[in-house]
Amino acid sequence: MEGRGHDRRGDHQALSDAVRRVERQTGGQVLSAERVPFDGRDVNRVKVVDSSGRVRIYMDDPQSRGEAPRTRGDDNDND
């Protein structure tokens, strides 16, 4: 779509990078990944199953490079 300012190739690359980053940091298996709107911009939502079988959802914001992807707030626990 012209005029919307989206770079589909860049979006796809950012999503691929997010998947690799989450795989590397968690050691889990990625179930799905998609771009979703959040706070006026698109972020990468990556769903992962961890070694204990729990499904975790990580939100990776391409604008905050250098930070680790965060899980959803209600998904954190203190194991």
N, CA, C and O atoms as a Tinker XYZ file with bonds, in Angstrom:
   316  protein
     1  N      0.840000   -1.185000    0.000000    73     2
     2  CA     0.000000    0.000000    0.000000    64     1     3
     3  C      0.878000    1.239000    0.000000    63     2     4     5
     4  O      1.708000    1.441000    0.887000    81     3
     5  N      0.678000    2.037000   -0.990000    73     3     6
     6  CA     1.497000    3.232000   -1.084000    64     5     7
     7  C      0.996000    4.304000   -0.141000    63     6     8     9
     8  O     -0.199000    4.379000    0.144000    81     7
     9  N      1.895000    5.125000    0.339000    73     7    10
    10  CA     1.514000    6.256000    1.160000    64     9    11
    11  C      1.382000    5.958000    2.640000    63    10    12    13
    12  O      1.216000    6.880000    3.437000    81    11
    13  N      1.452000    4.713000    3.022000    73    11    14
    14  CA     1.300000    4.379000    4.433000    64    13    15
    15  C      2.630000    4.323000    5.164000    63    14    16    17
    16  O      2.658000    4.247000    6.392000    81    15
    17  N      3.725000    4.360000    4.432000    73    15    18
    18  CA     5.032000    4.404000    5.070000    64    17    19
    19  C      5.531000    3.055000    5.540000    63    18    20    21
    20  O      6.480000    2.984000    6.321000    81    19
    21  N      4.904000    1.978000    5.075000    73    19    22
    22  CA     5.338000    0.647000    5.493000    64    21    23
    23  C      6.373000    0.094000    4.531000    63    22    24    25
    24  O      6.244000    0.222000    3.313000    81    23
    25  N      7.379000   -0.511000    5.086000    73    23    26
    26  CA     8.408000   -1.177000    4.307000    64    25    27
    27  C      8.260000   -2.667000    4.578000    63    26    28    29
    28  O      8.792000   -3.176000    5.565000    81    27
    29  N      7.543000   -3.365000    3.709000    73    27    30
    30  CA     7.248000   -4.779000    3.945000    64    29    31
    31  C      8.514000   -5.616000    4.083000    63    30    32    33
    32  O      8.568000   -6.522000    4.914000    81    31
    33  N      9.522000   -5.325000    3.284000    73    31    34
    34  CA    10.766000   -6.090000    3.379000    64    33    35
    35  C     11.418000   -5.840000    4.744000    63    34    36    37
    36  O     11.912000   -6.769000    5.383000    81    35
    37  N     11.414000   -4.584000    5.179000    73    35    38
    38  CA    11.960000   -4.246000    6.492000    64    37    39
    39  C     11.155000   -4.860000    7.617000    63    38    40    41
    40  O     11.726000   -5.313000    8.610000    81    39
    41  N      9.812000   -4.884000    7.478000    73    39    42
    42  CA     8.949000   -5.516000    8.479000    64    41    43
    43  C      9.253000   -7.001000    8.592000    63    42    44    45
    44  O      9.354000   -7.545000    9.691000    81    43
    45  N      9.397000   -7.650000    7.437000    73    43    46
    46  CA     9.692000   -9.089000    7.436000    64    45    47
    47  C     11.057000   -9.361000    8.066000    63    46    48    49
    48  O     11.211000  -10.314000    8.829000    81    47
    49  N     12.035000   -8.533000    7.752000    73    47    50
    50  CA    13.375000   -8.699000    8.318000    64    49    51
    51  C     13.348000   -8.492000    9.833000    63    50    52    53
    52  O     13.982000   -9.239000   10.579000    81    51
    53  N     12.605000   -7.468000   10.284000    73    51    54
    54  CA    12.500000   -7.211000   11.724000    64    53    55
    55  C     11.843000   -8.383000   12.438000    63    54    56    57
    56  O     12.255000   -8.743000   13.541000    81    55
    57  N     10.826000   -8.983000   11.823000    73    55    58
    58  CA    10.156000  -10.132000   12.427000    64    57    59
    59  C     11.092000  -11.341000   12.469000    63    58    60    61
    60  O     11.143000  -12.052000   13.473000    81    59
    61  N     11.825000  -11.574000   11.393000    73    59    62
    62  CA    12.794000  -12.677000   11.357000    64    61    63
    63  C     13.872000  -12.488000   12.422000    63    62    64    65
    64  O     14.254000  -13.436000   13.107000    81    63
    65  N     14.354000  -11.259000   12.552000    73    63    66
    66  CA    15.364000  -10.958000   13.569000    64    65    67
    67  C     14.810000  -11.212000   14.972000    63    66    68    69
    68  O     15.510000  -11.748000   15.831000    81    67
    69  N     13.556000  -10.827000   15.201000    73    67    70
    70  CA    12.927000  -11.027000   16.512000    64    69    71
    71  C     12.816000  -12.511000   16.833000    63    70    72    73
    72  O     13.072000  -12.920000   17.965000    81    71
    73  N     12.439000  -13.317000   15.855000    73    71    74
    74  CA    12.319000  -14.763000   16.060000    64    73    75
    75  C     13.679000  -15.345000   16.444000    63    74    76    77
    76  O     13.775000  -16.114000   17.400000    81    75
    77  N     14.722000  -14.984000   15.711000    73    75    78
    78  CA    16.070000  -15.498000   16.023000    64    77    79
    79  C     16.529000  -15.054000   17.408000    63    78    80    81
    80  O     17.109000  -15.840000   18.158000    81    79
    81  N     16.267000  -13.788000   17.745000    73    79    82
    82  CA    16.673000  -13.247000   19.038000    64    81    83
    83  C     15.968000  -13.980000   20.192000    63    82    84    85
    84  O     16.607000  -14.340000   21.180000    81    83
    85  N     14.665000  -14.197000   20.064000    73    83    86
    86  CA    13.903000  -14.880000   21.116000    64    85    87
    87  C     14.328000  -16.342000   21.222000    63    86    88    89
    88  O     14.453000  -16.864000   22.330000    81    87
    89  N     14.552000  -17.011000   20.091000    73    87    90
    90  CA    15.031000  -18.393000   20.119000    64    89    91
    91  C     16.359000  -18.490000   20.864000    63    90    92    93
    92  O     16.550000  -19.362000   21.711000    81    91
    93  N     17.267000  -17.581000   20.534000    73    91    94
    94  CA    18.604000  -17.585000   21.142000    64    93    95
    95  C     18.526000  -17.314000   22.646000    63    94    96    97
    96  O     19.204000  -17.975000   23.432000    81    95
    97  N     17.705000  -16.350000   23.044000    73    95    98
    98  CA    17.646000  -15.948000   24.447000    64    97    99
    99  C     16.869000  -16.914000   25.325000    63    98   100   101
   100  O     17.159000  -17.038000   26.515000    81    99
   101  N     15.883000  -17.600000   24.755000    73    99   102
   102  CA    15.040000  -18.470000   25.582000    64   101   103
   103  C     15.376000  -19.943000   25.442000    63   102   104   105
   104  O     15.127000  -20.724000   26.360000    81   103
   105  N     15.938000  -20.335000   24.307000    73   103   106
   106  CA    16.182000  -21.749000   24.049000    64   105   107
   107  C     14.893000  -22.505000   23.776000    63   106   108   109
   108  O     14.901000  -23.731000   23.667000    81   107
   109  N     13.790000  -21.782000   23.666000    73   107   110
   110  CA    12.490000  -22.408000   23.432000    64   109   111
   111  C     12.193000  -22.591000   21.958000    63   110   112   113
   112  O     12.964000  -22.179000   21.091000    81   111
   113  N     11.055000  -23.218000   21.694000    73   111   114
   114  CA    10.615000  -23.445000   20.322000    64   113   115
   115  C      9.557000  -22.411000   19.975000    63   114   116   117
   116  O      8.559000  -22.272000   20.681000    81   115
   117  N      9.778000  -21.688000   18.891000    73   115   118
   118  CA     8.832000  -20.654000   18.462000    64   117   119
   119  C      7.612000  -21.324000   17.833000    63   118   120   121
   120  O      7.733000  -22.148000   16.927000    81   119
   121  N      6.443000  -20.953000   18.335000    73   119   122
   122  CA     5.187000  -21.474000   17.811000    64   121   123
   123  C      4.615000  -20.568000   16.727000    63   122   124   125
   124  O      4.089000  -21.045000   15.721000    81   123
   125  N      4.723000  -19.252000   16.941000    73   123   126
   126  CA     4.223000  -18.301000   15.951000    64   125   127
   127  C      4.880000  -16.957000   16.169000    63   126   128   129
   128  O      5.437000  -16.675000   17.229000    81   127
   129  N      4.798000  -16.131000   15.131000    73   127   130
   130  CA     5.336000  -14.771000   15.217000    64   129   131
   131  C      4.519000  -13.899000   14.287000    63   130   132   133
   132  O      4.181000  -14.301000   13.173000    81   131
   133  N      4.202000  -12.699000   14.755000    73   131   134
   134  CA     3.435000  -11.776000   13.931000    64   133   135
   135  C      3.701000  -10.346000   14.355000    63   134   136   137
   136  O      4.167000  -10.086000   15.464000    81   135
   137  N      3.393000   -9.415000   13.447000    73   135   138
   138  CA     3.481000   -7.984000   13.746000    64   137   139
   139  C      2.107000   -7.564000   14.246000    63   138   140   141
   140  O      1.096000   -7.865000   13.611000    81   139
   141  N      2.063000   -6.870000   15.380000    73   139   142
   142  CA     0.792000   -6.412000   15.934000    64   141   143
   143  C      0.903000   -4.939000   16.312000    63   142   144   145
   144  O      1.977000   -4.476000   16.695000    81   143
   145  N     -0.198000   -4.203000   16.208000    73   143   146
   146  CA    -0.177000   -2.796000   16.618000    64   145   147
   147  C     -0.118000   -2.677000   18.135000    63   146   148   149
   148  O     -0.823000   -3.394000   18.846000    81   147
   149  N      0.719000   -1.776000   18.629000    73   147   150
   150  CA     0.839000   -1.542000   20.062000    64   149   151
   151  C      1.316000   -0.115000   20.274000    63   150   152   153
   152  O      2.367000    0.275000   19.765000    81   151
   153  N      0.561000    0.650000   21.008000    73   151   154
   154  CA     0.945000    2.008000   21.383000    64   153   155
   155  C      1.293000    2.871000   20.163000    63   154   156   157
   156  O      2.256000    3.637000   20.192000    81   155
   157  N      0.503000    2.738000   19.098000    73   155   158
   158  CA     0.689000    3.569000   17.918000    64   157   159
   159  C      1.754000    3.108000   16.939000    63   158   160   161
   160  O      2.058000    3.819000   15.982000    81   159
   161  N      2.320000    1.940000   17.161000    73   159   162
   162  CA     3.324000    1.422000   16.224000    64   161   163
   163  C      3.215000   -0.103000   16.183000    63   162   164   165
   164  O      2.481000   -0.691000   16.977000    81   163
   165  N      3.925000   -0.734000   15.279000    73   163   166
   166  CA     3.914000   -2.189000   15.179000    64   165   167
   167  C      5.064000   -2.778000   15.976000    63   166   168   169
   168  O      6.194000   -2.293000   15.910000    81   167
   169  N      4.766000   -3.828000   16.731000    73   167   170
   170  CA     5.786000   -4.578000   17.458000    64   169   171
   171  C      5.679000   -6.040000   17.040000    63   170   172   173
   172  O      4.679000   -6.459000   16.456000    81   171
   173  N      6.707000   -6.800000   17.340000    73   171   174
   174  CA     6.737000   -8.219000   17.008000    64   173   175
   175  C      6.262000   -9.032000   18.205000    63   174   176   177
   176  O      6.795000   -8.891000   19.306000    81   175
   177  N      5.266000   -9.878000   17.993000    73   175   178
   178  CA     4.732000  -10.757000   19.042000    64   177   179
   179  C      5.172000  -12.172000   18.704000    63   178   180   181
   180  O      4.788000  -12.716000   17.669000    81   179
   181  N      5.989000  -12.775000   19.587000    73   179   182
   182  CA     6.558000  -14.096000   19.337000    64   181   183
   183  C      6.084000  -15.042000   20.436000    63   182   184   185
   184  O      6.332000  -14.805000   21.618000    81   183
   185  N      5.402000  -16.110000   20.041000    73   183   186
   186  CA     4.892000  -17.100000   20.991000    64   185   187
   187  C      5.866000  -18.282000   21.018000    63   186   188   189
   188  O      6.206000  -18.845000   19.978000    81   187
   189  N      6.310000  -18.650000   22.234000    73   187   190
   190  CA     7.348000  -19.666000   22.407000    64   189   191
   191  C      6.897000  -20.678000   23.452000    63   190   192   193
   192  O      6.269000  -20.303000   24.443000    81   191
   193  N      7.207000  -21.951000   23.244000    73   191   194
   194  CA     7.006000  -22.952000   24.290000    64   193   195
   195  C      8.379000  -23.212000   24.908000    63   194   196   197
   196  O      9.341000  -23.509000   24.200000    81   195
   197  N      8.461000  -23.095000   26.252000    73   195   198
   198  CA     9.749000  -23.258000   26.923000    64   197   199
   199  C     10.001000  -24.717000   27.286000    63   198   200   201
   200  O      9.173000  -25.583000   27.005000    81   199
   201  N     11.141000  -24.984000   27.908000    73   199   202
   202  CA    11.546000  -26.358000   28.212000    64   201   203
   203  C     10.608000  -27.051000   29.196000    63   202   204   205
   204  O     10.567000  -28.281000   29.247000    81   203
   205  N      9.852000  -26.275000   29.979000    73   203   206
   206  CA     8.902000  -26.889000   30.920000    64   205   207
   207  C      7.521000  -27.064000   30.295000    63   206   208   209
   208  O      6.598000  -27.541000   30.954000    81   207
   209  N      7.376000  -26.679000   29.019000    73   207   210
   210  CA     6.115000  -26.848000   28.323000    64   209   211
   211  C      5.173000  -25.663000   28.424000    63   210   212   213
   212  O      4.056000  -25.713000   27.908000    81   211
   213  N      5.609000  -24.595000   29.084000    73   211   214
   214  CA     4.773000  -23.392000   29.207000    64   213   215
   215  C      4.900000  -22.535000   27.959000    63   214   216   217
   216  O      5.979000  -22.392000   27.384000    81   215
   217  N      3.782000  -21.976000   27.561000    73   215   218
   218  CA     3.776000  -21.070000   26.422000    64   217   219
   219  C      4.005000  -19.655000   26.937000    63   218   220   221
   220  O      3.312000  -19.195000   27.843000    81   219
   221  N      4.960000  -18.987000   26.366000    73   219   222
   222  CA     5.306000  -17.614000   26.722000    64   221   223
   223  C      5.121000  -16.733000   25.501000    63   222   224   225
   224  O      5.363000  -17.156000   24.371000    81   223
   225  N      4.692000  -15.513000   25.737000    73   223   226
   226  CA     4.531000  -14.563000   24.645000    64   225   227
   227  C      5.484000  -13.401000   24.884000    63   226   228   229
   228  O      5.424000  -12.728000   25.913000    81   227
   229  N      6.362000  -13.180000   23.915000    73   227   230
   230  CA     7.356000  -12.116000   23.992000    64   229   231
   231  C      6.967000  -11.000000   23.034000    63   230   232   233
   232  O      6.570000  -11.245000   21.895000    81   231
   233  N      7.092000   -9.772000   23.521000    73   231   234
   234  CA     6.840000   -8.592000   22.701000    64   233   235
   235  C      8.194000   -7.959000   22.409000    63   234   236   237
   236  O      8.890000   -7.521000   23.325000    81   235
   237  N      8.563000   -7.913000   21.146000    73   235   238
   238  CA     9.856000   -7.379000   20.728000    64   237   239
   239  C      9.600000   -6.109000   19.934000    63   238   240   241
   240  O      9.015000   -6.147000   18.852000    81   239
   241  N     10.042000   -4.991000   20.480000    73   239   242
   242  CA     9.837000   -3.698000   19.843000    64   241   243
   243  C     11.077000   -3.326000   19.046000    63   242   244   245
   244  O     12.128000   -3.070000   19.634000    81   243
   245  N     10.977000   -3.289000   17.718000    73   243   246
   246  CA    12.156000   -2.959000   16.903000    64   245   247
   247  C     12.739000   -1.580000   17.213000    63   246   248   249
   248  O     13.916000   -1.343000   16.940000    81   247
   249  N     11.942000   -0.660000   17.779000    73   247   250
   250  CA    12.440000    0.677000   18.088000    64   249   251
   251  C     13.298000    0.704000   19.345000    63   250   252   253
   252  O     14.020000    1.674000   19.571000    81   251
   253  N     13.236000   -0.327000   20.160000    73   251   254
   254  CA    14.051000   -0.340000   21.385000    64   253   255
   255  C     15.153000   -1.385000   21.253000    63   254   256   257
   256  O     15.245000   -2.315000   22.055000    81   255
   257  N     15.972000   -1.220000   20.247000    73   255   258
   258  CA    17.100000   -2.138000   20.015000    64   257   259
   259  C     18.028000   -2.149000   21.222000    63   258   260   261
   260  O     18.189000   -1.146000   21.917000    81   259
   261  N     18.632000   -3.308000   21.451000    73   259   262
   262  CA    19.578000   -3.429000   22.545000    64   261   263
   263  C     18.934000   -3.931000   23.825000    63   262   264   265
   264  O     19.634000   -4.369000   24.738000    81   263
   265  N     17.617000   -3.874000   23.905000    73   263   266
   266  CA    16.922000   -4.398000   25.074000    64   265   267
   267  C     16.444000   -5.812000   24.772000    63   266   268   269
   268  O     16.164000   -6.144000   23.620000    81   267
   269  N     16.350000   -6.641000   25.803000    73   267   270
   270  CA    15.838000   -7.990000   25.627000    64   269   271
   271  C     14.332000   -7.940000   25.412000    63   270   272   273
   272  O     13.654000   -7.111000   26.018000    81   271
   273  N     13.794000   -8.814000   24.560000    73   271   274
   274  CA    12.348000   -8.868000   24.384000    64   273   275
   275  C     11.664000   -9.155000   25.728000    63   274   276   277
   276  O     12.163000   -9.935000   26.539000    81   275
   277  N     10.521000   -8.513000   25.942000    73   275   278
   278  CA     9.801000   -8.672000   27.199000    64   277   279
   279  C      8.643000   -9.626000   27.024000    63   278   280   281
   280  O      8.033000   -9.688000   25.956000    81   279
   281  N      8.334000  -10.380000   28.089000    73   279   282
   282  CA     7.133000  -11.199000   28.075000    64   281   283
   283  C      5.962000  -10.301000   28.417000    63   282   284   285
   284  O      6.141000   -9.192000   28.921000    81   283
   285  N      4.776000  -10.782000   28.142000    73   283   286
   286  CA     3.589000  -10.041000   28.552000    64   285   287
   287  C      3.623000   -9.915000   30.065000    63   286   288   289
   288  O      4.121000  -10.812000   30.745000    81   287
   289  N      3.111000   -8.832000   30.598000    73   287   290
   290  CA     3.134000   -8.577000   32.032000    64   289   291
   291  C      2.479000   -9.663000   32.850000    63   290   292   293
   292  O      2.944000   -9.956000   33.952000    81   291
   293  N      1.399000  -10.283000   32.348000    73   291   294
   294  CA     0.722000  -11.308000   33.124000    64   293   295
   295  C      1.349000  -12.681000   32.941000    63   294   296   297
   296  O      0.836000  -13.668000   33.470000    81   295
   297  N      2.436000  -12.761000   32.212000    73   295   298
   298  CA     3.066000  -14.029000   31.919000    64   297   299
   299  C      4.303000  -14.286000   32.777000    63   298   300   301
   300  O      4.881000  -15.372000   32.737000    81   299
   301  N      4.699000  -13.281000   33.551000    73   299   302
   302  CA     5.907000  -13.422000   34.374000    64   301   303
   303  C      5.592000  -14.163000   35.653000    63   302   304   305
   304  O      4.522000  -13.994000   36.238000    81   303
   305  N      6.527000  -14.980000   36.081000    73   303   306
   306  CA     6.418000  -15.625000   37.385000    64   305   307
   307  C      7.793000  -15.646000   38.023000    63   306   308   309
   308  O      8.788000  -15.372000   37.352000    81   307
   309  N      7.865000  -15.963000   39.298000    73   307   310
   310  CA     9.142000  -15.933000   40.030000    64   309   311
   311  C      9.627000  -17.319000   40.375000    63   310   312   313
   312  O      9.911000  -17.600000   41.539000    81   311
   313  N      9.731000  -18.207000   39.375000    73   311   314
   314  CA    10.227000  -19.573000   39.637000    64   313   315
   315  C     11.684000  -19.523000   39.988000    63   314   316
   316  O     12.293000  -20.562000   40.244000    81   315
